[in-house]
Amino acid sequence: MKSEMKKIDARCENGCIWRLYGSMIQNEATFFIKICVNTHSYYRSFRNRQITSEWIAHEFLEKIILVPEFSAKEIQSVLKEKGKWKVLNMLRGSLTEHYAKLRSCKIELIRTDKEEKFNFMLDIDPITNLLIFRRFYIGFSSLTKGFIIGCRRILGFDGTFLKTFQGGALLIVVGKDGNNQIFLVAWVMVESENKDRLTNVINHLAPHAKHRNCAKHIWANWKKTHKGEKFRKLFWNATYYTHETDFKRKIKEMKEESEAAHDEFIARELRLFCKAFMTQLPRMHVNLRNISRKDDVICLRCAVGDTFEISDRDDMFVVDLNKTLYSCREWDLIDILSKHTCACINYMRQDPIMYVDNFYYKKIYIATYENALISIIG
């Protein structure tokens, strides 16, 4: 390595092509890397200056005396195991120190955000009488305000197991903003993920809340026994269509293709993941697949007032602009204008923006994220 005040040139040993060269840009406080060959051309070296043959002989002397047939592979395994346990012990010590600072962490969180709650549960060890960490709930007021201001009235619950020696699970609560992006609301660390217990708590706190399932997760399980492109199209067509008549037509096609696939699909709670049976709120629409359609010729006839009869190929629809009703139910579900509703609004020479839900306005999206998280010390 050659190093000077304003430049550095580093090269690998034994004629290797690896090289890094950089220098300061004149009249600027910027270091610029001009050459970077990030490839080694030499053979891997297994030499270790710390673990020598003398050190290994001294370390395993007593073991080999007791077990003369102790092989070189077994020596390697022992060394690897010792290194692994040393790393784990270092991690345990680090994590134990972090858990010991939870009270200080809670005090700091309350100091910076007095409007929200930060709670954790502790138990007492009956043998040592020491406090044992159980659960920790974190929910910032800025996240709660953002959800109330600009997110749809839907909450998603999910969890993941923590890959530490203490174990446990991390549960999160998320929402959906006006741009259909995930919005974090709160999270909690618990001993383990318990679906039945979590469901009971939600039913107790919000007994009138509607439950939905993710169609993508249902498809991941359903396709294990019903594979192929044809089954994929049948599944997504059945879940996508917003009118019950279209849904029944697709279900009939699925039954003609496979009785088993049809029966397994119908056995699930259709109201939880099929749009034809969903309620209008919370204006939730996620495109889980891309659908390409050709431009169709639309004929509309004004019936009474702001009520229209739409003719689209072989289908007939009714649109009521005053009540914001659409017999296809697509407008009712997501409050985004379809081609049929746009045709009616243009016929009345009105502004389509007037018929879009507030969740999709730019000002609501900005207001969702205007409450920033406060920095904490620690």
C-alpha positions in Angstrom: 0.0 0.0 0.0 1.2 3.5 -0.9 -0.4 6.2 1.1 0.2 10.0 0.8 -1.5 13.1 2.0 -3.8 13.4 -1.0 -3.9 10.0 -2.6 -3.8 6.3 -1.7 -2.9 3.2 -3.8 -3.7 -0.2 -2.4 -2.7 -3.5 -4.2 -3.1 -7.2 -3.2 -0.1 -9.4 -2.7 1.5 -12.2 -4.9 0.7 -10.5 -8.2 -3.0 -10.3 -7.7 -4.9 -7.9 -10.0 -7.0 -6.4 -7.1 -6.4 -2.7 -6.8 -7.9 0.4 -5.3 -6.6 3.9 -6.2 -8.1 7.2 -5.2 -7.1 10.8 -4.6 -8.5 14.2 -3.4 -10.2 16.4 -5.9 -8.4 19.7 -6.2 -10.0 22.7 -4.3 -12.7 20.3 -2.9 -13.0 18.3 0.3 -13.9 15.2 -1.7 -12.0 11.9 -2.0 -12.5 10.4 -5.5 -11.9 6.7 -6.2 -10.4 6.5 -9.8 -9.5 2.9 -10.1 -11.3 -0.1 -8.5 -10.6 -3.6 -9.6 -12.6 -5.6 -7.1 -11.6 -9.1 -8.2 -8.9 -11.4 -6.8 -6.8 -13.6 -9.1 -4.9 -15.7 -6.6 -5.8 -19.0 -5.0 -7.5 -19.0 -1.6 -5.0 -19.2 1.3 -5.8 -21.4 4.3 -2.9 -20.1 6.4 -3.8 -18.8 9.8 -1.1 -17.1 11.9 -3.1 -17.5 15.1 -4.0 -21.2 14.9 -0.6 -23.0 14.4 0.1 -26.7 14.5 1.9 -26.2 17.9 -1.3 -24.5 19.3 -3.5 -27.3 18.1 -1.2 -30.0 19.5 -1.2 -28.3 22.9 -5.0 -27.7 22.9 -5.9 -31.3 22.0 -3.1 -33.2 23.8 -5.2 -34.6 26.6 -8.1 -35.5 24.2 -5.8 -37.4 21.8 -4.2 -39.3 24.7 -7.6 -40.5 25.8 -8.9 -41.1 22.3 -6.0 -41.8 19.9 -8.3 -42.3 16.9 -9.5 -38.7 17.2 -9.4 -37.5 13.5 -8.4 -34.2 11.9 -12.1 -33.7 10.8 -13.2 -34.0 14.4 -10.6 -31.4 15.4 -12.1 -29.1 12.8 -15.6 -29.6 14.1 -14.6 -28.9 17.7 -12.9 -25.6 16.6 -15.9 -24.6 14.6 -18.2 -25.4 17.5 -16.1 -23.4 20.0 -16.1 -20.4 17.6 -19.9 -20.6 17.2 -20.5 -20.7 21.0 -18.2 -17.8 21.6 -20.1 -15.7 19.1 -23.4 -16.8 20.7 -22.2 -15.9 24.1 -21.2 -12.4 22.9 -24.7 -12.0 21.4 -26.3 -13.2 24.6 -24.4 -10.7 26.6 -25.3 -7.9 24.2 -29.0 -8.7 24.1 -29.2 -9.1 27.9 -27.7 -5.7 28.3 -30.3 -4.3 25.9 -33.2 -5.9 27.6 -32.0 -4.5 30.9 -32.4 -1.0 29.6 -36.1 -1.4 28.7 -37.3 0.8 31.6 -35.0 3.6 30.5 -36.2 3.2 27.0 -39.8 3.5 28.1 -39.1 6.6 30.1 -37.4 8.2 27.1 -40.3 7.3 24.8 -42.9 8.8 27.2 -40.8 11.9 27.5 -40.8 12.5 23.7 -44.4 11.4 23.1 -46.8 12.0 25.9 -49.9 11.5 23.9 -49.4 7.8 23.1 -48.9 4.7 25.3 -45.8 2.6 25.6 -46.4 -0.5 27.9 -44.4 -3.6 28.7 -45.2 -6.6 30.8 -42.8 -8.1 33.3 -43.0 -11.3 35.3 -41.1 -12.3 38.5 -39.0 -15.5 38.4 -40.2 -17.6 41.4 -36.7 -19.0 41.9 -34.4 -16.0 41.6 -37.1 -13.3 42.2 -35.7 -11.4 39.2 -37.8 -9.5 36.7 -38.4 -11.3 33.4 -39.4 -9.5 30.2 -42.6 -10.7 28.5 -44.1 -8.1 26.2 -43.5 -4.6 24.9 -46.1 -2.4 23.0 -44.9 0.6 21.0 -47.3 3.0 19.3 -46.4 6.6 18.4 -49.1 9.3 18.4 -47.8 10.6 15.0 -48.5 7.2 13.5 -52.0 7.0 15.0 -52.8 10.5 13.8 -51.5 9.7 10.3 -53.7 6.6 10.2 -56.8 8.5 11.3 -56.2 11.4 8.8 -55.3 9.7 5.6 -55.5 5.9 5.7 -58.4 3.6 4.8 -60.3 2.1 7.6 -58.6 -1.2 7.4 -55.9 -2.8 9.6 -53.5 -5.6 8.8 -52.0 -7.9 11.4 -48.9 -10.0 10.8 -46.0 -11.4 12.8 -42.6 -12.9 12.5 -40.5 -15.1 14.9 -37.4 -13.4 16.3 -34.2 -15.4 15.4 -32.4 -14.7 18.8 -31.7 -17.1 21.6 -34.5 -15.4 23.7 -37.0 -16.2 20.9 -40.3 -14.5 20.9 -42.3 -12.9 18.1 -42.7 -9.4 16.6 -46.3 -8.5 15.8 -47.1 -5.4 13.7 -50.3 -3.5 12.8 -50.3 -1.8 9.4 -52.7 0.3 7.3 -53.0 1.4 3.7 -52.5 5.1 2.7 -54.1 6.8 -0.3 -51.3 5.6 -2.6 -51.9 2.0 -1.6 -48.7 1.8 0.4 -48.1 0.2 3.8 -48.4 2.5 6.7 -47.1 1.3 10.0 -49.4 1.9 13.0 -48.0 0.0 15.9 -45.9 -3.0 16.9 -45.4 -5.3 19.9 -42.9 -7.9 21.1 -44.5 -11.0 22.6 -43.6 -14.5 23.8 -45.2 -16.2 20.8 -47.7 -15.6 18.1 -51.1 -16.9 19.1 -53.7 -16.5 16.3 -56.7 -17.5 18.5 -55.8 -15.1 21.3 -55.2 -12.2 18.9 -58.5 -12.8 17.2 -60.3 -12.8 20.5 -58.7 -9.5 21.5 -59.6 -7.9 18.2 -63.2 -9.1 18.5 -63.4 -7.7 22.0 -62.0 -4.2 21.0 -63.8 -4.0 17.7 -66.8 -6.4 17.8 -68.4 -4.9 14.6 -65.2 -5.0 12.5 -65.2 -7.0 9.3 -62.6 -9.6 8.7 -60.8 -10.1 5.3 -58.1 -12.4 4.0 -55.4 -11.8 1.5 -56.2 -13.5 -1.8 -52.5 -13.9 -2.6 -51.9 -16.1 0.5 -55.0 -18.2 -0.2 -53.7 -18.7 -3.8 -50.3 -19.8 -2.5 -52.0 -22.6 -0.6 -54.6 -23.4 -3.2 -52.1 -23.8 -6.1 -50.2 -26.6 -4.3 -52.9 -29.0 -5.4 -54.3 -27.2 -8.5 -51.3 -26.2 -10.6 -51.2 -24.7 -14.1 -51.9 -21.4 -15.9 -55.5 -22.3 -16.4 -56.2 -22.7 -12.7 -54.4 -19.5 -12.0 -56.6 -17.5 -14.4 -59.8 -19.2 -13.0 -58.8 -18.3 -9.4 -58.0 -14.7 -10.0 -61.0 -14.1 -12.3 -63.3 -15.5 -9.6 -61.7 -13.2 -6.9 -61.5 -10.1 -9.1 -65.0 -9.7 -10.4 -67.1 -7.3 -8.4 -70.6 -8.6 -9.4 -72.0 -11.8 -8.2 -73.3 -12.8 -11.7 -69.8 -12.6 -13.1 -68.5 -14.6 -10.1 -71.0 -17.4 -10.6 -70.0 -17.6 -14.3 -66.3 -18.0 -13.5 -67.1 -20.5 -10.7 -69.1 -22.6 -13.2 -66.0 -22.6 -15.6 -63.9 -23.8 -12.6 -66.3 -26.6 -11.9 -66.3 -27.8 -15.5 -62.5 -27.9 -15.4 -62.1 -29.6 -12.0 -64.7 -30.6 -9.4 -62.0 -30.9 -6.7 -60.7 -27.4 -7.4 -64.3 -26.0 -7.4 -65.2 -27.7 -4.1 -62.0 -26.6 -2.3 -62.5 -23.0 -3.5 -66.2 -22.9 -2.4 -65.3 -24.4 1.0 -63.4 -21.2 1.9 -65.2 -18.2 3.2 -65.7 -16.3 0.0 -66.9 -13.1 1.6 -63.3 -12.7 3.1 -61.4 -12.5 -0.2 -63.8 -12.3 -3.2 -64.8 -8.8 -4.3 -68.3 -9.9 -5.3 -69.2 -10.4 -1.6 -67.2 -7.6 0.0 -68.8 -4.6 1.7 -68.2 -1.1 0.2 -65.9 0.1 3.0 -63.0 0.7 3.4 -62.5 1.7 -0.3 -59.8 -0.9 -0.6 -58.6 -2.0 -4.0 -55.3 -3.8 -4.5 -54.3 -5.0 -8.0 -53.0 -8.5 -7.3 -52.8 -9.2 -11.0 -52.7 -7.3 -14.3 -55.7 -7.6 -16.6 -55.4 -6.4 -20.2 -58.7 -5.6 -21.9 -59.4 -4.2 -25.3 -61.2 -0.9 -25.7 -65.0 -1.5 -25.9 -67.7 0.6 -27.4 -70.0 2.0 -24.6 -73.5 3.2 -25.3 -75.3 5.2 -22.5 -78.9 6.3 -22.3 -80.0 8.9 -19.7 -83.0 7.4 -17.8 -84.2 9.8 -15.1 -82.2 12.8 -13.8 -78.6 11.6 -13.2 -79.4 7.9 -13.6 -78.0 6.2 -16.7 -78.3 2.8 -18.4 -75.0 1.6 -19.8 -74.7 -0.9 -22.7 -71.3 -2.5 -23.0 -71.2 -5.4 -25.4 -73.6 -8.0 -24.0 -73.8 -6.4 -20.5 -76.1 -3.8 -19.1 -75.3 -1.6 -16.1 -77.0 1.2 -14.2 -75.1 4.3 -12.9 -76.7 6.7 -10.4 -74.5 9.8 -10.0 -76.5 11.3 -7.2 -76.3 8.2 -5.0 -72.8 7.2 -6.4 -74.2 3.8 -7.2 -73.0 1.5 -9.9 -74.6 -1.9 -10.5 -71.2 -3.5 -11.3 -70.2 -2.5 -7.7 -66.6 -1.5 -8.8 -67.2 2.2 -8.0 -69.0 1.3 -4.8 -66.0 -0.8 -3.6 -63.1 1.5 -4.4 -64.5 5.0 -5.2 -62.3 5.1 -8.3 -64.2 6.0 -11.5 -64.6 3.2 -14.0 -65.0 3.7 -17.7 -68.8 3.6 -17.4 -69.0 6.2 -14.6 -66.6 8.5 -16.5 -68.8 8.3 -19.6 -71.8 9.4 -17.5 -69.9 12.2 -15.9 -68.6 13.5 -19.2 -72.1 13.3 -20.6 -73.3 15.6 -17.8 -70.3 17.9 -18.4 -69.1 17.6 -14.8 -65.7 17.4 -13.3 -64.8 13.7 -12.6 -62.6 14.8 -9.6 -65.8 15.7 -7.7 -66.7 12.0 -7.6 -63.4 10.7 -6.3 -63.1 9.7 -2.6 -61.0 12.0 -0.3 -58.5 9.2 0.3 -57.0 9.7 -3.1 -56.4 13.5 -2.8 -52.9 14.8 -2.6 -53.6 17.0 0.4 -54.8 14.0 2.4 -51.8 12.0 1.4 -49.5 14.8 2.6 -51.4 15.2 5.8 -50.9 11.5 6.5 -47.2 11.9 6.8 -46.9 15.4 8.2 -46.6 14.1 11.8 -43.0 13.1 12.0 -41.6 10.7 14.6 -39.7 12.5 17.4 -36.0 11.6 17.9 -35.1 10.0 21.2 -31.9 9.8 23.2 -30.3 6.5 23.9 
